[in-house]
Amino acid sequence: MAPVSSNHEATFAAGPLYRSKRFYTDSAEEACSFVSNIFCPHQLRPAEATGIKSFEMKHARFGRSSSLNYLKYGAPVSVVPGEMRDVFNVQLQLGGTTRTVCADSQADIGMGMAGVLSPTCHVSMDWSADSAMLIYSVTREAVEEKLQAILGGYLADPVVFKPVMDLKSEKGSRWARQLSFLQYELEVADDFMASKLAGENFEEGLILALLYSQQHNYTQALTHGLSPAAPVHVKRAEDYIRANAHQNITIDDLADISGVSARTLFEGFKRFRSTSPMKFLRDIRLAKVHEDLMSAGPNVTVTELAMKWGFSQLGRFSGGYKAMFGKTPSETLQEARQLKRYISGHQLQ
């Protein structure tokens, strides 16, 4: 991937992620073992009797669940992970071509494209000798937890992305620019890898951007809510909650809006959403608080935002928030403000 600033072209002479942990070998067995430890167990078969010649991998972890990696084999190889199980990989093609089969889809992925591999899809790849990739890898748990928090409900099926990303499209190029900025920080900023805050916020931004920029089986739900297969009365209640989460809402209100009894409404939510109407409301409000905390001004307080979204018992609110987002509201607010200071102090010239 090209550097984000021409003023720093010399720093990229050593190749992508030149400061990160590196591994070199001419042994296919060693290469397979190393890559398996980073991503998932897989089969590696060189296409020629000479084997691999100049395998190289660079690996940089950041955030809680992510890594950025540079990978090339230096020879034509077949790579068969099967189902990757625990990770999503977004593989930006830096050189050569990789024929990628993901479930029922096959594509020859070259420059200006990326393969998006989902954990539950069977994957096989044929790398050309000059194929090289920059790979963003993130755990399945992190992606699905984030999507569930956004949608405010249970995910009935695993997340499966469209397996090819067009990096020249508006959405694809936007996501690639975020990754390019991350690559830049990993390569030239001395303090980035030491900053837990920066890593976690970059990770969150990349996951959100991936969910909104690359098509997947929940793309429609991001715009219209969860599965339309739910009964009309459940959808009516959900739509009302999303539009009026800042208002005082009771179960009787929801029953009136949905046109069924409270008991029927509870049964519908339990069957189709694996939750209750009031917990759905609470989770939507928690997500709204989180959004506001991430963009809060310098004088905004946690208490102010909690009250805005209907949380009067601050202890229970804080506990529920931490259970959903893995940190307290105060920690989120502090980290968001620190990130703004960090970014403003590291603006590219």
C-alpha positions as CSV (number, residue, x, y, z in Angstrom):
1,M,0.0,0.0,0.0
2,A,1.3,3.4,-0.9
3,P,2.5,5.7,2.0
4,V,0.0,8.4,3.0
5,S,2.6,11.2,2.7
6,S,5.2,11.7,0.0
7,N,7.4,13.5,2.6
8,H,8.2,10.1,4.1
9,E,8.9,8.0,1.0
10,A,12.4,7.0,2.2
11,T,11.0,5.3,5.3
12,F,9.2,2.8,3.1
13,A,12.3,1.5,1.3
14,A,12.5,-1.5,3.6
15,G,9.0,-2.6,2.6
16,P,5.7,-2.5,4.5
17,L,5.8,-2.8,8.3
18,Y,9.6,-2.7,8.3
19,R,9.7,-2.0,12.1
20,S,7.5,-5.0,13.0
21,K,8.3,-8.5,14.0
22,R,9.8,-10.3,10.9
23,F,10.1,-14.0,9.9
24,Y,12.1,-15.3,7.0
25,T,12.6,-18.9,5.7
26,D,13.0,-21.0,2.7
27,S,11.2,-24.0,4.4
28,A,7.6,-24.5,3.5
29,E,7.1,-26.4,6.8
30,E,8.4,-23.5,8.9
31,A,6.4,-21.0,6.9
32,C,3.2,-23.0,7.4
33,S,3.8,-23.3,11.1
34,F,4.5,-19.6,11.6
35,V,1.4,-18.4,9.6
36,S,-0.7,-21.0,11.4
37,N,0.2,-19.5,14.7
38,I,-0.8,-16.0,13.5
39,F,-4.1,-16.8,11.7
40,C,-5.3,-20.4,11.8
41,P,-4.1,-24.0,11.0
42,H,-3.9,-24.6,7.2
43,Q,-2.3,-26.6,4.4
44,L,0.6,-25.1,2.4
45,R,1.7,-26.8,-0.9
46,P,4.4,-25.3,-3.1
47,A,3.4,-25.5,-6.8
48,E,7.0,-26.3,-7.9
49,A,9.5,-28.9,-6.8
50,T,11.9,-26.2,-5.7
51,G,9.5,-25.3,-2.9
52,I,9.4,-21.7,-1.6
53,K,12.4,-19.4,-2.0
54,S,12.0,-16.3,0.0
55,F,9.0,-16.5,2.4
56,E,8.6,-13.3,4.5
57,M,6.1,-12.3,7.1
58,K,5.9,-9.2,9.3
59,H,3.4,-9.1,12.1
60,A,2.2,-6.2,14.3
61,R,-0.5,-6.7,16.9
62,F,-2.7,-3.7,18.1
63,G,-5.8,-3.2,20.0
64,R,-7.4,-6.1,21.8
65,S,-8.1,-8.4,18.9
66,S,-6.3,-7.2,15.7
67,S,-3.1,-7.4,13.8
68,L,-1.6,-6.0,10.6
69,N,0.6,-8.3,8.6
70,Y,2.8,-8.4,5.5
71,L,3.0,-11.7,3.7
72,K,4.7,-13.1,0.7
73,Y,6.0,-16.6,-0.3
74,G,8.3,-15.8,-3.2
75,A,7.0,-18.8,-5.1
76,P,3.7,-20.1,-6.4
77,V,1.9,-21.9,-3.6
78,S,-1.5,-23.3,-2.7
79,V,-2.9,-22.3,0.7
80,V,-5.9,-24.1,2.1
81,P,-7.1,-22.9,5.5
82,G,-10.6,-24.4,5.1
83,E,-12.8,-22.6,7.6
84,M,-10.8,-20.0,9.4
85,R,-13.0,-20.4,12.5
86,D,-11.9,-17.6,14.7
87,V,-10.7,-14.7,12.5
88,F,-11.7,-12.4,9.6
89,N,-8.9,-11.6,7.2
90,V,-9.0,-8.6,4.8
91,Q,-6.1,-9.3,2.3
92,L,-5.0,-6.3,0.3
93,Q,-3.1,-7.4,-2.8
94,L,0.2,-5.5,-3.1
95,G,1.6,-7.5,-6.0
96,G,0.9,-10.5,-8.2
97,T,-2.4,-12.3,-8.3
98,T,-4.2,-14.7,-5.9
99,R,-6.9,-16.9,-7.1
100,T,-9.2,-17.1,-4.1
101,V,-12.1,-19.5,-3.6
102,C,-14.4,-18.6,-0.7
103,A,-17.4,-20.8,-0.2
104,D,-19.1,-20.8,-3.7
105,S,-17.3,-17.7,-4.9
106,Q,-14.1,-17.6,-7.0
107,A,-12.0,-14.5,-8.0
108,D,-8.6,-13.6,-9.3
109,I,-7.6,-10.9,-6.9
110,G,-5.0,-8.4,-8.1
111,M,-3.8,-4.9,-7.4
112,G,-6.6,-2.6,-6.3
113,M,-8.6,-5.4,-4.8
114,A,-8.8,-7.2,-1.5
115,G,-10.0,-10.6,-0.4
116,V,-12.3,-10.6,2.6
117,L,-12.3,-14.0,4.2
118,S,-15.0,-14.9,6.7
119,P,-14.4,-17.5,9.5
120,T,-17.3,-19.9,8.5
121,C,-16.5,-20.0,4.8
122,H,-14.3,-22.7,3.3
123,V,-11.3,-20.9,1.8
124,S,-8.5,-22.0,-0.6
125,M,-6.0,-19.8,-2.4
126,D,-3.4,-20.1,-5.2
127,W,-0.7,-17.5,-4.9
128,S,1.4,-16.4,-7.9
129,A,5.1,-16.3,-7.4
130,D,5.1,-12.4,-7.1
131,S,2.0,-12.3,-4.9
132,A,2.3,-10.2,-1.8
133,M,-0.4,-9.0,0.7
134,L,-1.0,-6.6,3.5
135,I,-3.5,-8.4,5.8
136,Y,-5.7,-7.0,8.4
137,S,-6.8,-9.8,10.8
138,V,-9.4,-9.4,13.5
139,T,-11.1,-12.0,15.7
140,R,-14.6,-13.2,14.9
141,E,-15.7,-12.3,18.5
142,A,-14.7,-8.7,18.2
143,V,-16.5,-8.2,14.9
144,E,-19.7,-9.9,16.0
145,E,-19.8,-8.3,19.4
146,K,-19.5,-4.9,17.7
147,L,-22.3,-5.7,15.2
148,Q,-24.5,-7.0,17.9
149,A,-24.0,-3.8,19.9
150,I,-24.9,-1.7,16.9
151,L,-28.1,-3.7,16.1
152,G,-29.1,-4.1,19.7
153,G,-30.0,-7.7,19.3
154,Y,-28.9,-11.3,18.9
155,L,-27.2,-12.4,15.6
156,A,-29.0,-15.4,14.4
157,D,-26.3,-16.3,11.9
158,P,-22.5,-15.8,11.6
159,V,-21.3,-12.7,9.8
160,V,-20.3,-13.5,6.3
161,F,-18.8,-10.7,4.1
162,K,-18.8,-10.5,0.3
163,P,-15.4,-12.1,-0.5
164,V,-14.0,-9.4,-2.8
165,M,-13.5,-5.7,-1.9
166,D,-13.0,-3.2,-4.7
167,L,-10.4,-0.7,-3.3
168,K,-11.1,1.7,-6.1
169,S,-14.7,2.1,-5.1
170,E,-15.8,5.0,-2.8
171,K,-16.4,2.8,0.2
172,G,-13.4,0.5,-0.5
173,S,-11.0,3.3,-0.9
174,R,-12.3,5.0,2.3
175,W,-11.6,1.8,4.3
176,A,-8.1,1.4,2.6
177,R,-7.2,5.0,3.6
178,Q,-7.9,4.1,7.3
179,L,-5.7,1.1,7.0
180,S,-3.0,3.2,5.2
181,F,-3.0,5.6,8.1
182,L,-2.6,2.7,10.6
183,Q,0.3,1.3,8.5
184,Y,1.9,4.7,8.6
185,E,1.7,5.0,12.4
186,L,3.1,1.5,12.8
187,E,6.0,2.3,10.6
188,V,7.1,5.8,11.6
189,A,5.5,6.8,14.9
190,D,7.7,5.7,17.9
191,D,4.9,6.0,20.4
192,F,2.1,4.2,18.6
193,M,2.8,0.6,19.6
194,A,3.3,1.7,23.2
195,S,-0.2,3.4,23.2
196,K,-2.9,0.9,24.2
197,L,-5.4,3.7,23.7
198,A,-4.4,4.4,20.1
199,G,-4.4,0.7,19.2
200,E,-7.9,0.0,20.6
201,N,-9.4,3.1,19.0
202,F,-7.9,2.3,15.6
203,E,-9.2,-1.2,16.0
204,E,-12.7,0.0,16.7
205,G,-12.7,2.4,13.8
206,L,-11.5,-0.3,11.4
207,I,-14.2,-2.8,12.5
208,L,-16.9,-0.2,12.2
209,A,-15.7,0.9,8.8
210,L,-15.5,-2.7,7.6
211,L,-19.1,-3.4,8.7
212,Y,-20.4,-0.3,7.0
213,S,-18.3,-0.3,3.8
214,Q,-18.1,-4.0,2.8
215,Q,-21.4,-5.9,2.0
216,H,-22.3,-8.7,4.3
217,N,-25.4,-10.7,5.4
218,Y,-26.4,-8.0,7.9
219,T,-25.9,-5.0,5.7
220,Q,-29.6,-4.5,5.3
221,A,-30.1,-4.8,9.0
222,L,-27.7,-1.9,9.6
223,T,-30.2,0.3,7.7
224,H,-33.5,-1.3,8.4
225,G,-33.0,-3.2,11.7
226,L,-32.7,-6.9,12.3
227,S,-34.3,-9.7,10.2
228,P,-37.6,-8.8,8.5
229,A,-38.7,-12.4,9.2
230,A,-39.8,-11.2,12.7
231,P,-43.5,-10.6,13.1
232,V,-44.9,-7.2,12.3
233,H,-45.6,-6.4,16.0
234,V,-41.9,-7.1,16.9
235,K,-40.8,-4.8,14.1
236,R,-43.2,-2.1,15.1
237,A,-41.9,-2.1,18.7
238,E,-38.2,-2.1,17.5
239,D,-38.8,0.8,15.1
240,Y,-40.6,2.8,17.8
241,I,-37.7,2.1,20.3
242,R,-35.1,3.2,17.9
243,A,-36.9,6.4,17.1
244,N,-37.9,7.3,20.7
245,A,-35.1,5.8,22.8
246,H,-34.6,9.2,24.5
247,Q,-38.2,9.2,25.7
248,N,-39.8,7.5,28.6
249,I,-41.1,4.2,27.2
250,T,-43.1,1.5,29.1
251,I,-44.1,-2.0,28.2
252,D,-47.7,-0.8,27.9
253,D,-46.5,1.9,25.4
254,L,-44.9,-0.8,23.3
255,A,-47.9,-3.1,23.5
256,D,-50.1,-0.2,22.3
257,I,-47.8,0.6,19.4
258,S,-47.4,-3.0,18.3
259,G,-51.1,-3.8,18.5
260,V,-50.7,-6.9,20.7
261,S,-50.7,-7.8,24.3
262,A,-47.6,-7.4,26.5
263,R,-47.4,-11.2,26.8
264,T,-47.4,-11.7,23.0
265,L,-44.8,-9.0,22.6
266,F,-42.6,-10.6,25.2
267,E,-43.0,-14.0,23.4
268,G,-42.1,-12.4,20.0
269,F,-39.0,-10.8,21.3
270,K,-37.9,-14.0,23.1
271,R,-38.4,-16.1,20.0
272,F,-37.0,-13.8,17.3
273,R,-34.6,-11.7,19.2
274,S,-33.5,-13.8,22.1
275,T,-34.1,-10.9,24.4
276,S,-37.0,-8.9,26.0
277,P,-38.5,-5.6,24.7
278,M,-37.1,-3.7,27.7
279,K,-33.7,-5.2,27.4
280,F,-33.7,-4.3,23.7
281,L,-34.6,-0.7,24.8
282,R,-31.8,-0.7,27.3
283,D,-29.2,-2.0,24.8
284,I,-30.2,0.6,22.3
285,R,-29.8,3.3,24.9
286,L,-26.4,2.0,25.9
287,A,-25.3,2.1,22.3
288,K,-26.5,5.7,22.0
289,V,-24.6,6.7,25.2
290,H,-21.5,5.0,23.7
291,E,-21.8,7.0,20.5
292,D,-22.2,10.3,22.4
293,L,-19.2,9.5,24.6
294,M,-17.0,8.9,21.6
295,S,-17.8,12.3,20.2
296,A,-18.4,14.3,23.4
297,G,-17.2,17.8,23.8
298,P,-14.8,18.9,26.6
299,N,-17.5,19.9,29.1
300,V,-19.9,16.9,28.7
301,T,-20.2,14.5,31.6
302,V,-21.1,10.8,31.9
303,T,-24.0,11.6,34.2
304,E,-25.4,14.1,31.7
305,L,-25.4,11.6,28.9
306,A,-26.7,8.8,31.0
307,M,-29.7,11.0,32.1
308,K,-30.2,12.1,28.5
309,W,-30.8,8.5,27.5
310,G,-33.0,7.6,30.4
311,F,-30.6,6.0,32.9
312,S,-31.4,7.4,36.4
313,Q,-29.7,4.6,38.4
314,L,-26.1,5.3,37.5
315,G,-24.6,2.2,39.2
316,R,-26.7,-0.2,37.2
317,F,-26.1,1.9,34.1
318,S,-22.3,1.7,34.5
319,G,-22.5,-2.0,35.1
320,G,-24.6,-2.6,32.0
321,Y,-22.3,-0.4,29.9
322,K,-19.2,-2.2,31.0
323,A,-20.8,-5.6,30.3
324,M,-21.6,-4.5,26.7
325,F,-18.4,-2.5,25.9
326,G,-15.7,-4.0,28.1
327,K,-15.0,-0.7,29.8
328,T,-16.7,1.9,32.1
329,P,-18.4,5.0,30.6
330,S,-15.7,7.2,32.3
331,E,-13.0,5.1,30.7
332,T,-14.6,5.5,27.2
333,L,-14.9,9.3,27.7
334,Q,-11.3,9.6,28.9
335,E,-10.0,7.5,26.0
336,A,-12.0,9.4,23.4
337,R,-10.6,12.7,24.6
338,Q,-7.0,11.3,24.8
339,L,-7.4,10.0,21.3
340,K,-8.5,13.4,20.0
341,R,-5.4,15.0,21.6
342,Y,-3.2,12.2,20.2
343,I,-4.5,12.7,16.6
344,S,-4.4,16.4,16.8
345,G,-0.7,16.2,17.9
346,H,0.1,13.7,15.1
347,Q,-1.5,15.3,12.1
348,L,0.3,14.5,8.8
349,Q,1.8,17.5,7.1
